[in-house]
Amino acid sequence: MHFPRSCGLLLHPTSLPGGHGIGDLGAAAREFLEFLVASDQQYWQVLPLGPTGFGNSPYMCYSAMAGNPLLISLDELVKKGWLTAADLAGLKFENGDRVDFEAVISQKLPLLRLAAQRFQSQATPEDWQAFRDFQSLAHYWLPTYALFMALKDHHEGQPWYEWPAPLRDREPTALAAIQALLKERIFEYEFQQFLFYQQWHALKEAANQQGIQIIGDIPIYVAHDSADVWAFPQFFELNPETGAAALMAGVPPDYFSATGQLWGNPIYNWKALAADGYSWWIERFRALLSYMDIIRVDHFRGFQSYWQVPEGEETAVNGEWQPGPGAAFFEALQAALGQLPILAEDLGDITPDVIALRDQFQFPGMKILQFAFGGGSDNPFLPFNQERNCVVYTGTHDNDTTVGWYRTLSDWERQRLIDYLGYTPSEPHWALIRMALGTVANQAIIPVQDLLGLDSHARMNFPGTGAGNWTWRLTAGQLTPELAAHLKHLVHLFGRQAPPRPQPVEAAEEAVPEKDPA
């Protein structure tokens, strides 16, 4: 799928400013939309929006289809009447440039439970109908997710494969009994998802009305300790006796790591998925497409071939390549969902057959400018080697910020960049932003940290580390009108401006001239 010449910004909602310890879907998100419009952007790219588990990584979630309740705006719940200002008065957060996930979880989740109780006692028939409509819409995943989370609470956070065997193995009698026991907690988790759905869709509708599309992210693998693996064990390579991952995901040793990367997620049983018509994947894409306009598919190469590591290994060294589902998978998705608005994350060890699969479906690939100066003139990330049907980034959430990257470049790479630019940049972030906007790539995405010229302190993720990631936040006032104006100037300079934006209904009505009294 080819996209028009355009541009946007990358910012995960947890990184928005605000007074409740973490970015959310309330006023700060609307203010960010205003900045996008003021700077003539067309995309807001976010990371996966699922409920995060250990390490708070959006790439290791308890569900592949649910939303993160920590993103729910408490202020919006006060407006709805499910909370009061007094309920929020006792909250204590350090609202700097970091998320304290422990503090947010301990203070925010009890308020969401209180909101669920208020809803049960105060909701109007119209409120209940909206809730039931959501239950119907999310019927494929919602009941399983809510039961899974209630069971995790019941077992003090233990992973599902350590639960008593009848619950681990989903024996119907055991599930029926525990559902009755945990009825209230199950409702609370369903209600959280209802709130997330309402707030996210209101935000997305506001974005779309102003000409902004949302780019979401779908990790290829799901967390072992997730509702999806617990509910559909037949679709994953598990040890039938223990529920452990019999085959684990990762990538082989390379220049950057002598032992590769062992992610630990269970590998898919692609034969079982194919025999079932890829129904779970179709529902996963269907759910995400209800939240997003465009989907970035993480680790796209895994659909052509993937690295699997046997149970018991502690590194990825002793793995092997296996063929992925290939074109048949995307053909099944298209047959069920129509043309797929997909961006392919095609970074890493990419072979010609991966490129062929990407190009067969005309999915744009990714080009990272921070990777462009480590080789010769044949480096595919250099601007003059890029093709139109791709999306160019200065860097991604897995890279250092551009300022941090520039400061740690080898002398040889720095000189390559300087030779390419023809000058020594005093502001390397603006040098790469201009470079990205000026490429032939149809789409250009800039991380907000690079727009602000922030150093490594603002880095979002250090791949291969399990703690200390995903915490960076904007602070109020950093995205100024002057910054928006400068970015807009560059957008127009390089021909990436949006088409005329739709006018709000009120403005359109005001613009209609009155009839001549004569």
SEKELUM-333279 format. One record per residue (C-alpha): x, y, z. Coordinates in Angstrom, 3 decimals. Example, Ala and Ser with C-alpha at 12.3 -4.5 7.8 and 13.67 -1.06 7.14 Angstrom:
<sites>
SITE         px         py         pz
SITE     12.300     -4.500      7.800
SITE     13.670     -1.060      7.140
</sites>
This chain:
<sites>
SITE         px         py         pz
SITE      0.000      0.000      0.000
SITE      1.545      3.290     -1.095
SITE      1.041      6.385      1.057
SITE      1.211     10.051     -0.006
SITE      4.217     12.220      0.786
SITE      3.662     13.107      4.424
SITE      5.180     13.207      7.901
SITE      4.412     12.744     11.567
SITE      5.757     12.417     15.100
SITE      6.477      9.407     17.307
SITE      5.367      9.742     20.929
SITE      3.932      7.010     23.145
SITE      0.952      8.222     25.249
SITE      2.726      7.311     28.506
SITE      5.229     10.056     27.591
SITE      2.646     12.829     27.550
SITE      2.824     15.368     30.408
SITE      0.134     15.557     33.075
SITE     -0.528     15.556     36.776
SITE     -1.189     11.894     37.548
SITE      2.226     10.332     37.182
SITE      1.895      9.056     33.626
SITE      0.691     10.345     30.281
SITE     -2.966      9.572     29.628
SITE     -5.785     10.083     27.134
SITE     -7.015     13.365     28.583
SITE     -6.186     17.038     28.115
SITE     -2.467     16.626     27.355
SITE     -3.277     14.236     24.512
SITE     -5.621     16.841     23.004
SITE     -2.898     19.472     23.363
SITE     -0.495     17.190     21.517
SITE     -3.042     16.930     18.694
SITE     -3.061     20.736     18.570
SITE      0.728     20.713     18.192
SITE      0.493     18.153     15.386
SITE     -2.014     20.319     13.553
SITE     -0.027     23.518     14.163
SITE      3.130     21.912     12.727
SITE      1.219     20.434      9.751
SITE      1.776     16.797     10.651
SITE     -0.411     13.987      9.369
SITE      0.554     11.098     11.677
SITE      0.818     10.354     15.357
SITE      2.769      7.126     15.838
SITE      2.460      5.245     19.132
SITE      3.917      2.045     20.564
SITE      1.703     -0.962     21.432
SITE     -1.181      0.093     23.671
SITE     -1.706     -3.150     25.581
SITE     -1.728     -3.704     29.370
SITE      1.931     -4.036     30.304
SITE      3.386     -6.659     32.603
SITE      6.838     -7.134     34.122
SITE      9.261     -4.413     33.060
SITE      6.387     -2.198     31.824
SITE      7.306     -2.979     28.223
SITE      4.555     -2.295     25.675
SITE      6.010     -5.233     23.755
SITE      5.273     -7.698     26.597
SITE      1.589     -7.309     27.413
SITE     -1.005     -9.393     29.219
SITE     -3.196     -9.240     26.120
SITE     -2.626     -8.726     22.405
SITE     -6.024     -7.023     22.055
SITE     -6.781     -5.144     25.288
SITE     -5.823     -1.559     26.152
SITE     -3.576     -0.326     28.951
SITE     -5.757      0.866     31.880
SITE     -2.905      3.075     33.119
SITE     -3.628      5.346     30.135
SITE     -7.189      6.058     31.273
SITE     -7.616      9.717     32.196
SITE     -8.853     10.171     35.754
SITE     -9.910     13.739     34.983
SITE    -12.209     12.426     32.262
SITE    -13.760     10.019     34.796
SITE    -14.491     12.988     37.075
SITE    -16.296     14.659     34.159
SITE    -18.301     11.471     33.644
SITE    -19.216     11.313     37.320
SITE    -17.557      7.962     38.037
SITE    -14.981      9.708     40.247
SITE    -14.993     12.971     42.202
SITE    -12.354     15.655     42.622
SITE    -12.075     14.567     46.260
SITE    -11.140     11.044     45.125
SITE     -8.131     12.506     43.300
SITE     -7.069     14.903     46.042
SITE     -4.850     12.408     47.836
SITE     -2.794     11.348     44.811
SITE      0.939     11.949     45.157
SITE      3.194     11.783     42.116
SITE      6.549     13.209     41.143
SITE      5.496     14.803     37.871
SITE      8.906     15.275     36.313
SITE     10.237     13.699     33.133
SITE      9.901     10.103     34.370
SITE      7.033      7.671     34.922
SITE      7.125      5.950     38.307
SITE      5.155      2.894     37.267
SITE      5.036      1.459     40.772
SITE      3.457      4.629     42.164
SITE      1.029      4.891     39.249
SITE     -0.116      1.273     39.568
SITE     -0.557      1.469     43.337
SITE     -2.590      4.698     43.237
SITE     -4.431      4.615     39.930
SITE     -5.806      1.070     39.785
SITE     -7.748      1.388     43.088
SITE     -9.445      4.488     41.661
SITE    -10.436      2.565     38.556
SITE    -11.998     -0.069     40.802
SITE    -13.860      2.674     42.646
SITE    -15.126      4.021     39.310
SITE    -16.418      0.543     38.436
SITE    -18.345      0.396     41.710
SITE    -19.840      3.841     41.082
SITE    -20.873      2.781     37.594
SITE    -22.675     -0.270     38.947
SITE    -24.660      1.817     41.422
SITE    -25.225      5.000     39.380
SITE    -25.195      4.134     35.671
SITE    -28.239      5.050     33.601
SITE    -29.905      2.601     31.204
SITE    -28.061      4.415     28.395
SITE    -24.739      3.875     30.187
SITE    -25.456      0.169     30.587
SITE    -26.433     -0.129     26.936
SITE    -23.123      1.464     25.891
SITE    -21.294     -1.004     28.118
SITE    -23.178     -3.972     26.662
SITE    -22.500     -2.709     23.138
SITE    -18.791     -2.677     23.957
SITE    -18.979     -6.201     25.388
SITE    -20.558     -7.350     22.144
SITE    -17.914     -5.607     20.047
SITE    -15.062     -7.121     22.079
SITE    -16.651    -10.548     22.574
SITE    -13.696    -12.431     21.041
SITE    -11.152    -11.384     23.666
SITE    -12.778     -9.417     26.504
SITE    -14.260    -12.214     28.694
SITE    -11.046    -14.255     28.535
SITE     -8.850    -11.248     29.293
SITE    -10.970    -10.130     32.270
SITE    -11.020    -13.652     33.731
SITE     -7.272    -14.019     33.165
SITE     -6.492    -10.779     34.992
SITE     -8.880    -11.626     37.844
SITE     -7.166    -14.993     38.197
SITE     -3.748    -13.332     38.269
SITE     -4.961    -11.156     41.133
SITE     -6.408    -14.219     42.863
SITE     -3.025    -15.972     42.571
SITE     -1.035    -12.877     43.659
SITE      0.432    -12.227     40.238
SITE      1.644    -15.733     39.464
SITE      1.933    -16.556     35.738
SITE     -0.844    -18.796     34.425
SITE      1.451    -21.789     33.950
SITE      2.042    -21.854     37.730
SITE     -1.669    -21.929     38.627
SITE     -3.313    -25.129     39.843
SITE     -3.589    -27.557     36.931
SITE     -7.401    -27.314     36.508
SITE     -7.160    -23.543     36.016
SITE     -3.885    -23.699     34.100
SITE     -5.474    -26.155     31.673
SITE     -8.837    -24.325     31.556
SITE    -10.997    -27.210     32.749
SITE    -14.636    -26.073     32.266
SITE    -15.835    -27.016     35.765
SITE    -12.950    -25.214     37.441
SITE    -13.457    -22.112     35.260
SITE    -17.197    -21.976     35.995
SITE    -16.584    -22.134     39.745
SITE    -13.877    -19.476     39.761
SITE    -15.890    -17.154     37.515
SITE    -18.686    -17.125     40.096
SITE    -16.195    -16.444     42.878
SITE    -14.423    -13.612     41.012
SITE    -17.505    -12.044     39.439
SITE    -16.894     -8.535     40.792
SITE    -13.215     -8.414     39.851
SITE    -14.025     -9.705     36.345
SITE    -16.508     -6.863     35.926
SITE    -13.879     -4.350     37.040
SITE    -11.486     -5.508     34.330
SITE    -14.190     -5.404     31.668
SITE    -15.155     -1.921     32.835
SITE    -11.539     -0.725     32.582
SITE    -11.496     -1.832     28.953
SITE    -14.802     -0.038     28.355
SITE    -13.295      3.181     29.719
SITE    -10.156      2.765     27.620
SITE    -12.257      2.142     24.523
SITE    -14.400      5.223     25.106
SITE    -11.466      7.547     25.799
SITE     -9.239      6.235     23.021
SITE    -11.968      6.394     20.394
SITE    -12.896      9.935     21.414
SITE     -9.229     10.880     21.015
SITE     -8.879      9.085     17.677
SITE    -12.055     10.686     16.367
SITE    -10.708     14.118     17.333
SITE     -7.435     13.296     15.567
SITE     -9.111     12.058     12.395
SITE    -11.395     15.078     12.261
SITE     -8.276     17.266     12.185
SITE     -6.551     15.229      9.476
SITE     -4.300     13.224     11.828
SITE     -4.013      9.453     11.390
SITE     -2.840      7.146     14.162
SITE     -0.021      4.689     13.436
SITE     -0.146      1.778     15.862
SITE      2.273     -1.067     16.501
SITE      1.696     -4.828     16.529
SITE      4.482     -6.951     18.034
SITE      4.904    -10.215     16.134
SITE      5.071    -12.242     19.355
SITE      2.965    -12.102     22.506
SITE      4.027    -12.521     26.113
SITE      4.122    -16.076     27.451
SITE      2.179    -14.928     30.514
SITE     -0.763    -13.541     28.581
SITE     -4.455    -14.209     28.169
SITE     -3.821    -15.176     24.543
SITE     -1.378    -18.003     25.265
SITE     -3.486    -19.237     28.199
SITE     -6.698    -19.243     26.144
SITE     -5.249    -20.596     22.875
SITE     -2.388    -22.948     23.827
SITE     -2.917    -24.910     20.610
SITE     -1.580    -21.958     18.621
SITE      1.747    -21.834     20.493
SITE      4.683    -24.212     20.870
SITE      4.261    -25.140     24.541
SITE      5.341    -28.003     26.752
SITE      2.052    -29.917     27.153
SITE      2.957    -31.029     30.685
SITE      3.986    -27.690     32.193
SITE      2.828    -24.937     29.843
SITE      6.422    -23.715     29.462
SITE      7.578    -22.415     26.097
SITE      8.903    -25.484     24.288
SITE     10.315    -23.277     21.544
SITE     11.295    -19.679     22.237
SITE     11.614    -16.608     20.020
SITE     14.766    -14.580     19.492
SITE     17.383    -13.629     16.936
SITE     20.715    -15.349     16.251
SITE     24.193    -14.077     17.161
SITE     25.355    -11.124     15.071
SITE     27.825     -8.254     15.022
SITE     26.105     -6.628     18.003
SITE     25.760     -9.727     20.226
SITE     27.855    -12.890     20.276
SITE     24.999    -14.799     21.922
SITE     22.102    -13.277     19.978
SITE     18.897    -12.229     21.699
SITE     16.655    -14.698     23.535
SITE     13.272    -13.038     23.954
SITE     11.577    -16.002     25.607
SITE      8.173    -15.587     23.935
SITE      6.663    -18.884     22.768
SITE      6.938    -19.537     19.042
SITE      3.675    -19.879     17.114
SITE      2.381    -23.243     15.986
SITE      1.933    -21.983     12.435
SITE      0.495    -25.289     11.191
SITE     -2.305    -25.113     13.741
SITE     -2.929    -21.445     12.957
SITE     -3.106    -22.151      9.226
SITE     -5.474    -25.090      9.744
SITE     -7.764    -22.745     11.693
SITE     -7.665    -20.133      8.924
SITE     -5.465    -17.775     11.016
SITE     -8.607    -16.791     12.951
SITE     -6.731    -15.578     16.050
SITE     -4.477    -13.351     13.933
SITE     -7.441    -12.015     11.961
SITE     -9.214    -11.074     15.191
SITE     -6.018     -9.504     16.500
SITE     -5.694     -7.303     13.422
SITE     -9.415     -6.549     13.488
SITE     -9.161     -5.367     17.096
SITE     -6.133     -3.177     16.395
SITE     -7.659     -1.704     13.239
SITE    -10.571     -0.508     15.370
SITE     -8.047      1.620     17.287
SITE     -5.576      2.565     14.543
SITE     -5.511      3.861     10.980
SITE     -2.161      2.289     10.057
SITE     -0.298     -0.628     11.664
SITE      3.467     -0.995     11.968
SITE      4.239     -4.725     12.007
SITE      7.170     -5.351     14.318
SITE      9.805     -7.957     13.281
SITE      8.246     -8.415      9.844
SITE     11.003    -10.811      8.795
SITE      9.532    -13.406     11.191
SITE      6.644    -13.986      8.803
SITE      9.105    -15.183      6.166
SITE     11.449    -17.092      8.493
SITE     12.085    -17.009     12.235
SITE     14.719    -18.078     14.750
SITE     13.544    -20.647     17.292
SITE     15.425    -21.772     20.408
SITE     14.614    -24.939     22.377
SITE     13.315    -24.885     25.941
SITE     16.067    -24.769     28.538
SITE     18.543    -22.668     26.571
SITE     19.823    -19.502     28.240
SITE     21.060    -17.774     25.074
SITE     19.942    -17.716     21.439
SITE     23.089    -19.465     20.164
SITE     21.601    -22.936     19.797
SITE     18.642    -21.978     17.658
SITE     17.679    -22.600     14.063
SITE     15.840    -20.871     11.248
SITE     12.361    -22.111     10.386
SITE     10.088    -21.042      7.514
SITE      7.285    -18.641      8.454
SITE      3.772    -18.597      7.006
SITE      4.792    -16.283      4.160
SITE      2.348    -14.867      1.635
SITE     -0.492    -17.224      2.637
SITE     -0.750    -15.417      5.969
SITE     -1.192    -11.950      4.478
SITE     -3.529    -13.279      1.797
SITE     -5.763    -14.661      4.551
SITE     -5.696    -11.302      6.358
SITE     -6.594     -9.441      3.173
SITE     -9.420    -11.846      2.368
SITE    -10.938    -11.180      5.795
SITE    -10.102     -7.490      6.311
SITE     -9.468     -5.953      2.869
SITE     -6.406     -3.955      1.901
SITE     -3.959     -3.830      4.791
SITE     -2.618     -0.395      5.859
SITE      0.692     -1.879      7.039
SITE      4.200     -0.551      7.570
SITE      6.795     -3.339      7.717
SITE      9.565     -3.166     10.324
SITE     12.182     -4.767      8.083
SITE     15.304     -4.015     10.113
SITE     18.049     -6.433     11.076
SITE     19.171     -9.511      9.148
SITE     17.020     -9.040      6.062
SITE     17.315    -11.529      3.190
SITE     16.033    -11.216     -0.393
SITE     13.024    -13.442      0.337
SITE     11.935    -11.065      3.149
SITE     12.157     -8.114      0.762
SITE     10.195    -10.079     -1.840
SITE      7.414    -10.783      0.678
SITE      7.291     -7.123      1.699
SITE      7.172     -5.934     -1.898
SITE      4.602     -8.525     -2.972
SITE      2.075     -6.708     -0.778
SITE      3.618     -3.246     -1.356
SITE      4.204     -2.707      2.349
SITE      6.516      0.272      3.015
SITE      9.706     -0.718      4.809
SITE     11.694      1.343      7.324
SITE     14.842      3.404      6.867
SITE     16.758      4.672      9.922
SITE     19.135      7.575      9.325
SITE     21.213      6.726     12.392
SITE     22.185      3.532     10.520
SITE     23.223      5.370      7.348
SITE     26.815      6.323      8.093
SITE     28.375      3.059      9.200
SITE     29.318      1.799      5.747
SITE     30.023      2.841      2.198
SITE     27.931      4.523     -0.468
SITE     25.907      1.310     -0.916
SITE     24.434      1.621      2.605
SITE     20.661      1.177      2.046
SITE     19.819      3.728      4.737
SITE     21.567      6.621      2.995
SITE     18.988      9.048      1.587
SITE     20.030      8.562     -2.043
SITE     19.524      4.786     -1.724
SITE     16.007      4.998     -0.314
SITE     12.926      4.194     -2.365
SITE      9.668      6.132     -2.359
SITE      7.554      3.407     -0.793
SITE      9.208      3.491      2.620
SITE      9.035      5.410      5.886
SITE     12.163      7.177      7.090
SITE     13.024      7.838     10.743
SITE     15.865      9.721     12.374
SITE     15.772      6.933     14.985
SITE     13.231      4.744     16.755
SITE     12.227      3.904     20.323
SITE     14.980      1.235     20.357
SITE     17.736      3.694     19.417
SITE     19.459      6.445     21.318
SITE     18.195      9.943     20.693
SITE     19.943     11.621     17.756
SITE     21.892     13.947     20.074
SITE     22.968     10.985     22.204
SITE     23.831      8.975     19.065
SITE     25.939     11.799     17.645
SITE     27.915     12.195     20.866
SITE     28.865      8.506     20.905
SITE     29.691      8.062     17.206
SITE     33.079      6.695     16.313
SITE     35.416      9.253     14.755
SITE     35.067      7.480     11.423
SITE     31.229      7.528     11.436
SITE     31.109     11.139     12.589
SITE     33.406     12.139      9.765
SITE     31.202     10.240      7.285
SITE     28.203     12.259      8.475
SITE     30.143     15.520      8.329
SITE     31.364     14.727      4.805
SITE     27.799     13.907      3.759
SITE     26.388     17.137      5.186
SITE     29.295     19.284      4.062
SITE     29.571     20.909      7.503
SITE     29.966     20.024     11.175
SITE     26.481     20.189     12.709
SITE     26.060     22.193     15.908
SITE     22.538     20.740     16.164
SITE     22.738     17.180     14.823
SITE     19.059     16.541     15.532
SITE     17.985     19.277     13.119
SITE     20.488     18.033     10.556
SITE     18.896     14.574     10.577
SITE     15.336     15.952     10.729
SITE     15.998     18.025      7.615
SITE     17.622     15.010      5.996
SITE     14.590     12.807      6.774
SITE     12.074     15.347      5.515
SITE     14.129     15.862      2.353
SITE     14.355     12.190      1.298
SITE     12.185     10.646     -1.413
SITE     10.528      8.414      1.211
SITE      6.772      8.849      1.116
SITE      6.555      9.050      4.905
SITE      8.883     10.595      7.467
SITE      8.453     10.088     11.227
SITE     10.396     12.044     13.846
SITE     10.603     10.972     17.517
SITE      9.613     13.908     19.711
SITE     12.869     13.541     21.671
SITE     14.752     14.420     18.465
SITE     12.477     17.348     17.768
SITE     13.459     18.724     21.171
SITE     17.161     17.923     20.779
SITE     17.246     15.800     23.944
SITE     20.241     13.680     24.916
SITE     20.481     10.026     26.003
SITE     18.612     10.788     29.240
SITE     15.424     10.836     27.127
SITE     16.043      7.462     25.475
SITE     12.951      5.237     25.630
SITE     14.428      1.723     25.493
SITE     17.730     -0.124     25.775
SITE     17.103     -3.454     23.971
SITE     18.281     -6.451     25.958
SITE     17.775     -4.801     29.359
SITE     14.753     -5.648     31.490
SITE     14.524     -2.620     33.784
SITE     14.642      1.162     33.602
SITE     12.998      1.483     30.196
SITE      9.817      3.174     28.907
SITE      9.833      5.882     31.574
SITE     10.659      9.132     29.726
SITE      8.000     11.865     29.673
SITE      7.518     15.286     28.224
SITE      7.144     18.138     30.667
SITE      4.579     20.870     30.254
SITE      5.567     23.654     27.890
SITE      8.294     21.849     25.948
SITE      6.296     21.789     22.704
SITE      6.123     25.516     22.008
SITE      4.352     27.467     19.244
SITE      7.794     28.546     17.985
SITE      8.847     24.904     17.628
SITE      5.623     24.108     15.768
SITE      6.200     27.031     13.405
SITE      9.774     25.972     12.655
SITE      8.740     22.381     11.985
SITE      5.874     23.544      9.770
SITE      8.326     25.643      7.743
SITE     10.450     22.559      7.092
SITE      7.396     20.460      6.277
SITE      6.413     22.913      3.542
SITE      9.993     23.361      2.378
SITE     10.220     19.652      1.638
SITE      6.697     19.238      0.268
SITE      5.239     17.119      3.045
SITE      2.365     19.397      4.024
SITE     -1.092     18.030      4.610
SITE     -3.922     18.691      2.176
SITE     -6.410     21.349      3.336
SITE     -7.661     20.187      6.700
SITE    -11.378     19.671      7.292
SITE    -13.042     22.595      9.016
SITE    -14.963     22.005     12.255
SITE    -18.716     22.004     11.729
SITE    -19.155     25.129     13.842
SITE    -16.566     27.038     11.810
SITE    -18.132     25.905      8.551
SITE    -21.553     27.094      9.688
SITE    -20.159     30.473     10.731
SITE    -18.547     30.855      7.323
SITE    -21.882     30.613      5.472
SITE    -22.853     34.167      4.454
SITE    -26.261     35.423      5.398
SITE    -28.798     35.826      2.627
SITE    -29.228     39.293      1.154
SITE    -32.363     40.741      2.771
SITE    -33.320     42.071     -0.649
</sites>
